[in-house]
Amino acid sequence: LGYICIMHSLPKHCLFPLGDEALLLDFGNALDEQIHARLMQVFLWLKKQKPAGLCDIIPAYNSIALVFDPRALFNTNVMEKGSALLEQAWQSTSDTAQEMITEPIRIPVCYDPALAPDLMTLANTCGLTTDAVISLHCSVTYQVYMNGFLPGFAYMGTVPRAIAQPRHHTPRKMVPRGSVGIAGVQTGIYPLDSPGGWQLIGRTPVSLFDADAPEPCLLQPGQKVQFYPINLSAFEAWT
């Protein structure tokens, strides 16, 4: 069940209860850069304020979820508590943008054919050389929109249209960790060995997820990423 929220300061949106401990503020399926930028402001404001009882904040493309400790709700329900907090966050970020992380995280990628099973096919489909695909993939500073699918899997955009390709109809049963892929206008890195259907054009030696680290996920929503090429020897020597 979804509700059109009576929060007049926000564009058209819905609030969805997620059980009795969480709720989702959703602005629809179409990616809106302005809405996403504002949600990142709300995300950073909430992280900085650390409201009592708020256990987790999960931003995505056009939505943000709040997870509460039920003991902190007292005599209110999650919709009342969450909508009041979101209204406060939205109002608090309405006039001045929160400071965003602007310095890109540089990630090395080896585009050697041994580690890039779809690179040649993708290049041929796009009418490009493999060098041109690599150059285009490294030419963009990508924004991390959200984490999902696997711990540390960051959905990033936007891939140049010239190399945008749909994911495979039939996923591979196993994709090695560190594999760099393209799906539509998104790019991403598989943080763990897993099944997957993205077009694999390279692999990075960088670890994307460490469960024992204070911040387990290397890439966070709102961050910027830029890829740069390395050869196979450098990949194999990386520690």
N, C-alpha and C positions, 0 to 999 in steps of 0.2 A: 504494500500500500504506500503510495506517495502522496505528499501534500504540497500544494502551492503555498509557499511560506508567506506569511504576512510580515515581510521585512521590506519596507518601502524604499530603503536606501539601495537595495540590490536590484540588478536586472532580473528579468524573468528567470525563475529557478524553481527547483523542487527540493524539499527535505524528505529524506527517506529514513525511517527508523531501521536500525540494524540490530535486531533483538532489543533487549532492554538496557544495553550498556553503551550503545554507539549510535551515531546518526551520520548521514551522508548529505552534504550540500552539493547539488548537481545542477549544472548549467546546460545539459544536453550533450549530444554526441559530436557535434561539429567542433573542431578545434578552433578556438577563438584566442588569438595571441594576447589581446588585451585582458580578457577574462583570466587566462592562465597567469599573466604577469601579476594581476591583482591577487589571485589565489596564492601566489608565491609570497606576496607581501603579508597576507593573512597568516600563512604558514610560519614565516619567520617571526612575525609579531607574537604569535602564540608560543613558539619555542622560547622566545626571549622572556615573555611574561610568566611562563610556567604556571598557569592557573591551577589552583588546588583541585585535585580529583581528576585532572585530565591525564590519562595514561599514555595516549599515543595520538599522533597527528599524521594522517596518511594522505598526502596530496597526489593528484593525478592530472590528466590533461585539463579537464574542465570540471573537476570536482575535488572535494576535500572531505575526509572522514575524521570524526572525532570519537575517540574511545575513552570512556570514563570508568573510574572505579565506582561500582554501584554504591559503595558505602558513602561516597561523597555526594550522592544525589539527595540524600535526606528525604524530605517530603515532596520533592519535585520529580518529574519524570525526565527522561533523557531528551525529549523534544523541547521541553521548557528550558532546561539547563543549557542544552547545546545551542538552541536558537538565540538565547540571550547572549551567550559567549560569542557566537559568530557575528551577531549584530554589533557588539562592542568592538570586535576585531576589525570588522569592515569599516566602521566609523573612524576607528583610530588610524587606519591606513588610507583614508580617503583623500587627504590633501598632500601628504608627503610620502614618497616611495621609500620603502625600507631599503637599507643597503643590501645589494645583491652581490654575490661572488662573481666578479667579472674576469679575473685572470684565468685563462683556460688551463685545464689540466691536460698536459701533453702525454699521449699514450702511444708507445711504439707499436707498429704492426708490421709483421712479415707477410708480404704478399706473394711469397714464393709459391709456385704451383703445387709443391708438396703439401702445403698448408692451406691452399685455397681451391678447393675442389670445384667451385662454381664460377671462378673468375673468368676463365676462358669462354665458357658458354654465355655468361652475362655480357661480356664484351662483344661477342659475336651478335647476340640478340640486339644490343644497343647500337651496333654498327661502329664500334670503337675498338681501338687497340687496348690490350691489357694495361699498358703504361698510361693511356688516357684515363681509364677507369680509376687507376690508383691515384693519379694526379687530381682527378675530380673529387674522389673520396677524401683526400687530404686537404682539399682547398677550402673546406667549410669549417667554421667554428660551430659546433653542435651544442644545442641546449639539452640538458637532461630534464625531461618532462616528468618522469615518474619511474619508480622501481616496481617490478612485478614479475610474474611468471616463476622466477627463481630468486632466492636471496641474492641481491646485488646485481640483478639484471636491469640495466638502465635503458629505458626507451628514449632514444635521442633523435633529434631532427634539426634541420631538414636536409635530406639527401638531395643533391642536385638532380633535377628532373631527368637529365640525360642518362643517369644510371639507376633511376628508380625502377625496380622490378618486383613483381608480386612474389610472395613466398611459394614454396613448392606445394603442389596439391597433396602430395604424400610426404609427410615428414620423415627425416632420417631417424632410425632407431637410436643412434648415438652420435652426438656432436661433441668433440673434445672441448674441454674447458679452454677459455681464451679465444675461441673462434669468433671472428668478427663477421657480422652478417648484415644483409640489407633485406627489408621487407617493405614494399611500397616506398614511401618517402622517409621511412625510419631506418636508423642503423642501431646496432646493439652488439653487445659482447656477452657470450655465454660464460657465466662465472663458474659453472660446474659442468662436469660431464652430464649430458642429458639428451633426451630426444629433442628434435627441433626441426623446423621447416624453413628457416631463413636461408637466403642465398649466401653461401659462405665464400668470402673473398680474401680472407687472411686470418692471421692469428696473432694475438699479443701474448708476451711472456708475463705481463703484469697480472698480479692477483687482484681480482675484483671483490672477493669476499673472504673475510677472516672472522670466524665466529668468536674467536678469543680476543679480538681487538676491541678497544673502547668504542670505536665506531666501526662496526663490522663491514659496512658497505663503503667501498672506495668512492663511488659516485652517488651524489645526492641531488634531489630535485632542485632546480635553480642554478646548478653549476654549469660551467661551460667545458667542452672537451674538444681538443684538436688532435687528430691522428698524424703521425709522421712515419715514413717507411724505414724499415731496417732490413738487412739481408739475412739469409738463413744462418750464416755463421754467428751473427750478432744475436739472433734469436736463441740459438742453441747455447751460447755462452752466457746468456742472461741469468743472473742469480737474484 
